[in-house]
Amino acid sequence: MSTERPSPRFSEIDSWEASDALEAMIEGQFAAVAAVRGARAAIEAAARAMESRLRHRGRLVYVGAGTSGRLAVQDGAELMPTFSWPSERLLLVMAGGPNAFTRSIEGAEDQADDGVRLIREYKIDSKDVVIAVAASGTTPFTLACLREAKCAGALTIGIANNRGTPILKESDHPIWLDTGSEPIAGSTRLIAGTAQKITLNLLSSLLMILLGRVYGGLMVDVQASNEKLLRRSEDILIRLTRCSRERGRQALGDARGSVKIAVLLLKGCDLDAAQLLLDRANGRLRDALALLGHRGMYAA
């Protein structure tokens, strides 16, 4: 596997000047970006397929082990505060369980039976989307999760850094990241990990855009769970409606924290009409505003 293969270029890296070693590793980060660009079509196809599956129901399931698993967990965890992705529609399946989020659990990635058991326990089915991430493309736990989920009818996305490996061959939408050898052989937290992180960021962000959770380049589904995010929600309302901060905060309160509903309230809707517009627009604020412009009857 290319991610495990020592590179002659870096065979003496421990004897280099620190500045030279650092420069070489920085170059590797650019290589990671290039690998993601090479997979752009696959990332787009996967996001579109995910959007179709998750438009109205279903869960987003992240699966992985070790570094790949922790990167997957991080991406999934950020969807709730950033895009208000419902917690009941998010599963983070990590080899070794929650303890493995912050430390290595020896042998956990080899436990294929645990992967099968967890997918069955969570009752993964045809409504769900499973993203399986493994630099090697062969990790037994992750591969077992992917196979079991696919047998249950789930849409499967496989992300790996070695070409032609099982996770890529057996997923519905394979994303191969051609990152090659690492400066420190086998340390996939470097180039491979960066490419995975970028890919997960792009995949989930594009999915949220397609699902209407972004409008005007703004996080219109942000959860105002603290003072900073409340102020961000107010700033979004001010930008979109040119209201005062006081009016924006009042509208957010009336809308129970929903920026989208608050925008429609500030555009003249009452609460019921705003919710009806959003429902008819499948949650897309842009489409809801277009409907409001065409149908004045919705305004209060």
C-alpha positions in Angstrom: 0.0 0.0 0.0 1.3 3.4 -0.9 0.5 4.9 2.5 2.8 2.3 4.1 5.6 2.4 1.6 8.7 4.2 2.8 9.8 6.9 0.4 13.5 7.1 -0.5 13.2 10.8 -0.5 12.6 10.9 3.2 14.9 8.1 4.3 17.3 10.5 6.0 14.7 13.0 7.3 15.8 12.6 10.9 19.2 13.9 10.0 18.0 17.0 8.1 17.9 20.5 9.4 14.6 21.2 11.2 13.7 23.8 8.6 14.2 21.3 5.7 12.1 18.6 7.4 9.4 21.2 8.0 9.5 22.4 4.4 9.1 18.8 3.2 6.1 18.2 5.4 4.5 21.4 4.3 5.0 20.3 0.7 3.1 17.1 1.7 0.1 19.2 2.8 -0.1 20.7 -0.7 0.0 17.2 -2.1 -3.0 16.4 0.1 -4.9 19.3 -1.4 -4.0 18.1 -4.9 -5.2 14.6 -4.1 -8.6 16.1 -3.0 -8.9 18.1 -6.2 -8.2 14.9 -8.2 -11.2 13.4 -6.4 -13.5 16.3 -7.0 -16.0 14.6 -9.3 -16.3 11.6 -6.9 -17.0 14.0 -4.0 -19.6 15.9 -5.9 -21.4 12.6 -7.0 -21.3 11.3 -3.5 -22.8 14.6 -2.0 -25.6 14.6 -4.6 -26.5 11.0 -3.8 -26.4 11.8 -0.1 -28.7 14.7 -0.6 -31.3 12.6 -2.4 -31.3 10.0 0.4 -31.3 12.5 3.3 -33.6 15.2 2.0 -36.6 14.2 4.2 -35.4 11.4 6.5 -32.6 9.0 7.3 -29.4 9.2 9.3 -25.9 10.3 8.5 -23.5 7.7 9.9 -19.7 8.2 10.2 -17.6 5.0 10.6 -13.9 4.7 11.2 -11.0 3.6 13.4 -7.9 5.3 14.7 -6.9 8.6 13.0 -9.5 8.2 10.2 -12.2 7.5 12.7 -11.3 10.6 14.8 -11.4 12.8 11.7 -14.8 11.3 10.8 -16.1 11.9 14.3 -14.9 15.5 14.3 -16.6 16.2 11.0 -19.9 14.7 12.2 -19.9 16.4 15.5 -19.5 19.8 13.9 -22.7 19.4 11.8 -25.1 19.9 14.8 -24.0 23.4 16.0 -23.0 24.7 12.5 -26.0 23.5 10.5 -28.5 22.3 13.2 -28.3 18.8 11.9 -30.6 16.8 14.2 -28.7 14.7 16.8 -31.1 11.9 16.3 -30.1 11.7 12.6 -26.3 11.5 13.3 -24.4 8.4 14.4 -20.6 8.3 15.1 -19.4 4.8 15.0 -15.8 4.4 16.2 -13.8 1.3 16.7 -13.2 1.0 20.4 -16.2 3.2 21.3 -16.2 6.7 22.7 -12.9 6.1 24.6 -11.2 5.8 21.3 -12.1 9.5 20.4 -9.1 10.7 22.5 -6.8 7.7 22.8 -5.7 4.6 21.0 -7.6 1.4 21.8 -5.2 -1.5 20.9 -6.7 -4.0 18.5 -10.1 -2.2 18.1 -9.7 -1.7 14.4 -9.3 -5.4 13.9 -12.6 -6.3 15.5 -14.8 -6.9 12.4 -17.5 -8.6 14.6 -17.9 -5.4 16.6 -18.6 -3.5 13.3 -21.3 -5.9 12.2 -22.9 -5.8 15.7 -23.0 -2.0 15.9 -24.6 -1.6 12.5 -27.2 -4.1 13.5 -27.8 -2.6 16.9 -28.3 0.9 15.3 -30.7 -0.7 12.8 -29.1 0.9 9.8 -31.3 0.6 6.8 -32.1 1.9 3.3 -32.9 5.4 4.7 -29.4 6.0 6.0 -26.1 7.1 4.5 -22.8 5.6 5.8 -19.5 7.3 5.3 -16.6 4.8 5.9 -13.1 6.3 6.2 -9.8 4.3 6.3 -6.5 5.4 4.8 -5.5 1.8 4.1 -8.9 0.9 2.6 -8.8 -2.4 4.4 -9.4 -1.8 8.1 -11.5 -4.8 9.3 -13.8 -2.9 11.6 -14.6 -0.1 9.1 -14.9 -2.6 6.2 -17.3 -4.8 8.2 -19.5 -1.7 9.0 -19.6 -0.8 5.4 -20.5 -4.3 4.2 -23.2 -4.8 6.8 -24.7 -1.3 6.1 -24.7 -2.0 2.4 -26.4 -5.3 2.9 -29.1 -3.4 4.9 -29.7 -1.1 1.9 -27.8 2.0 3.2 -26.1 4.3 0.7 -22.3 3.8 1.3 -19.5 6.3 0.8 -16.0 4.9 1.0 -13.0 7.2 1.5 -9.5 5.6 1.3 -5.9 6.5 0.3 -5.0 3.3 -1.4 -6.3 2.5 -4.9 -8.4 -0.6 -5.5 -8.9 -1.5 -1.9 -12.1 -3.2 -0.5 -13.6 0.0 1.0 -13.4 1.6 -2.4 -14.4 -1.4 -4.4 -17.4 -2.2 -2.3 -18.9 1.2 -1.6 -21.6 2.8 -3.7 -19.6 6.0 -4.1 -15.8 5.5 -3.7 -13.5 8.5 -3.1 -9.9 7.6 -3.7 -7.4 10.1 -2.4 -4.1 9.6 -4.2 -1.7 10.9 -1.5 1.1 8.3 -1.9 4.0 7.8 0.6 4.2 9.7 3.8 7.3 11.7 5.0 7.1 9.4 8.0 6.2 6.0 6.6 2.8 4.8 7.7 2.0 7.9 9.7 -1.3 8.7 7.9 -2.0 11.6 10.2 0.1 13.6 7.9 -0.7 13.7 4.1 -3.5 11.1 4.1 -5.1 12.5 7.2 -5.1 16.1 5.8 -6.7 14.8 2.6 -9.3 13.0 4.5 -10.1 16.0 6.7 -10.5 18.2 3.6 -12.7 15.7 1.8 -15.0 15.2 4.8 -15.2 19.0 5.2 -16.1 19.4 1.5 -18.5 16.5 1.4 -20.5 17.5 4.4 -20.5 21.2 3.6 -21.7 20.6 0.0 -24.4 18.3 1.4 -25.6 21.0 3.7 -25.6 23.5 0.9 -27.7 21.1 -1.3 -30.1 20.6 1.6 -30.7 24.3 1.9 -28.9 24.8 5.2 -26.8 27.6 3.7 -28.1 30.9 2.2 -26.1 33.8 0.9 -23.0 32.1 2.1 -24.3 32.3 5.7 -25.1 29.5 8.2 -28.8 30.1 8.4 -29.4 26.9 10.3 -26.8 27.8 13.0 -27.8 26.8 16.6 -27.7 29.8 18.9 -26.5 27.7 21.8 -24.3 30.4 23.4 -23.9 34.1 23.4 -21.3 34.1 20.6 -23.7 32.1 18.3 -26.7 34.2 19.3 -24.8 37.3 18.2 -23.8 35.5 15.0 -27.5 34.7 14.4 -28.4 38.3 14.9 -25.6 39.4 12.6 -27.0 37.1 9.9 -30.5 38.6 10.3 -29.1 42.2 10.2 -27.2 41.3 7.0 -30.2 39.6 5.3 -33.0 42.0 6.4 -31.2 45.2 7.5 -33.1 45.1 10.7 -31.9 46.5 14.0 -30.1 44.2 16.5 -33.1 44.7 18.9 -35.6 43.6 16.2 -33.4 40.8 15.2 -33.1 39.4 18.7 -36.9 39.7 19.2 -37.5 37.9 15.9 -35.1 35.1 16.9 -37.0 34.7 20.2 -40.3 34.5 18.4 -38.8 32.0 15.9 -37.4 29.9 18.8 -33.9 30.5 17.5 -34.5 29.6 13.9 -32.8 32.2 11.6 -34.8 31.1 8.6 -38.1 31.6 10.4 -36.9 34.9 11.8 -36.0 36.2 8.3 -39.5 35.4 7.1 -41.0 37.0 10.2 -39.0 40.1 9.5 -40.2 40.0 5.9 -43.9 40.2 7.1 -45.0 36.6 7.7 -46.6 35.4 10.8 -45.2 32.3 12.5 -47.6 29.8 10.9 -47.1 31.2 7.4 -43.3 31.3 7.8 -43.3 27.6 8.7 -45.6 26.8 5.9 -43.4 28.6 3.4 -40.3 26.8 4.6 -42.1 23.4 4.4 -43.2 24.1 0.9 -39.7 25.2 0.0 -38.2 22.0 1.5 -36.3 24.0 4.0 -34.6 26.3 1.4 -34.8 29.9 2.5 -34.0 31.2 -1.0 -37.0 29.3 -2.4 -39.2 30.3 0.6 -38.4 34.0 -0.1 -39.2 33.5 -3.8 -42.6 32.0 -2.8 -43.2 34.9 -0.5 -42.5 37.3 -3.3 -45.0 35.6 -5.6 -47.7 35.0 -3.1 -48.4 38.0 -0.9 -51.2 36.1 0.8 -48.6 34.5 3.1 -47.7 37.8 4.6 -49.3 38.7 8.0 
